[in-house]
Amino acid sequence: MSVRIRIPTPLRSVTGGVADVSAEGRSVREVIESLELAYPGIRDRLCEESGELRRFVNVFVGEEDVRFLEGLDTPIEDGAQVSIIPAVAGGAG
C-alpha cells in the first residue's frame, strides 16, 4: 500500500532535500518504518525512544491529526496523503 508523505523543511536534510516521498504501510507506524528503511534516521526525528510520536511533531492523514484518531495505529488507505508538520511555538510577549 503506497502513500505520499509531505516532508517539512527541517526534515528534508534526511530525505536529501526531497519534499514529497512515497512509503509503504497500512498504518502510520508502518509508514514510519518504511520511511526509516529509505531514509535512515528519520524515525528518531519523529519518534521518542518509547516509539511514540515526539511531542512537537504532528502527523496528519488527509486533514485529520492522528493524535485524535488512533495515533500511530491509525490506518492508512492506498494513495493517502500523509503530512508531517512540526509544531510551532512562541508568540508575542
Secondary structure, 3 states (H helix, E strand, C coil): CEEEEECCHHHCCCCCCCCEEEEECCEHHHHHHHHHHHCCCHHHHHECCCCCECCCEEEEECCEEHHHCCHHHCECCCCCEEEEEECCCCCCC
